[in-house]
Amino acid sequence: MKNLLLQIFTWWSGQTIGTRFHTWRHGERVGQDDFGNVYYQGGKDSEGRTRRWVIYNGYAEASAIPPGWHGWMHHRTDVPPSKENYVARDWQKQHRSNPTGTAQAYRPPGSLAVPGERPRVTGDYDAWTPGN
């Protein structure tokens, strides 16, 4: 019952009821990545390409799609990583969840959360005061 209510009232956690129905009617499972995200294809879009979508394992975060699957999702390749020996390049980074709002968020010197003074830059504004 909890999963049904989540699918009806939330879009950020897993799939919605509409996505579940669409996947059941038109989807062909293509593969699954290391994070548990499941990839599907089926039907045609307005440009005549096969539609491709992902059902996330947990929160819907696009940066959680690995590089090989990202290329397949964006029609850069026709062969999904599940049907080939895809090896990520050295320069491709692993997924790191968004740290915004957490203790791991980037806080530059001089920000409200970090003591100190922000370094001056050329675009700083010097306010006019009467008598100057």
N, C-alpha and C positions, 0 to 999 in steps of 0.2 A: 504494500500500500504506500509506503514511504517513497519508493522509487517512482511510482505512478504520479504521486503529487509533485515530486521534483521535476519530472518530465513535463508536467502541465504548467507549472508556475515558474520554472527557472530555465535559463538558456546557457548559463555559464558553467554548469556542472553536468557533463555528459551530454546526452542528446535530448531534444525535446520530443514531445509526442508526434509532432508533424514530421520531424526527421526520421523517427523510428518507422512511421508509416511509409514515407517515401523510400527509405532504404529497403523495407520489406517488399514494396511493389516493384522498384526499379533497380535496386542495388545488386551488384555482383562483388562479392568480397575479393579483394586483390591481395591483401596481406596485412601484416601487423608489424609494428616496430618494437624496439627494445623498451619503450615507455608504456607499451600496452595500447597505444593508439591504433585503431583499425581503419583501413583505407578501403574505399569503395569506388566503383565506377558504374555508369549506366545512363542511358538516354543521351540526348544531344543538346548542346547549348545553342544560342542564336547564331553562332558562327559555324555550326556544324561539327564542332569537336565533341568528343565524349566527355560528359560531366564527370568530375572527380571530386570526392569529398572525404573528410576524415571525421570519425567519431572519437573524440578525445577520451582518454582514460583519466577522469578527474576534471579539473578546471580547464576550460577552453582557453588555451594560450598558444598562439600560432608559433611562437619561438620554440615550442616543444617539439616541432616537427624536425627530424634529423635531415641533414643536407641531401641525402639520396632521395628521400621521399619528397622533399621540397621541390626538387627538380621535376619529379614525376607529376606532382600536383599542379605545377605551372606549365605543363605540356612541353618541357624542355627535352624530355625523353619519352619514348613510347613504352619502354620496358621498365616495369617497376622493380625496385631493388630486391623484392622477394623472388624474382625470376632471373636474377643475375648475381654475380659475385661482386657486389658493390663494396668498395673500400673507400672510406672518407679520406680526403687529402690531409696532409700534415697541417695545412693552414686553416682547415675547417674546425671551428670550435664546437665543443659539446654544449648542450643546452645548460643554461644557468637561469634559474627562475628570477623574475623581476624583483629586485630588492627594494623598490620604492616603498617608503613607509616603514621600513624595518631598520634594525640597528646596523645592517650591512649596507645601507644606502650610501651613495656618494655624497659627502658633505665637504664642499671646498672651504679653504680657510676664509674666515670672515663671515660665514653663513650664520644664521641664527642658532644653529645647533652646535656650532664649534666655536670655542673662544678664540679671540684674536682679531686682527684687523685685516680686512680684505686689501690685497695689493692694489695700488692705484693703476689705472689704465688710461690710455689716451682719450677715451670717450667719456671720462668722468666729467660731471657738470659742477661748475663752481657757481653757486647761487649768488645773485647780486644782493647786496645789502646797502641800505641808504648810507651815504657818506663815503662810499668807496668809489 
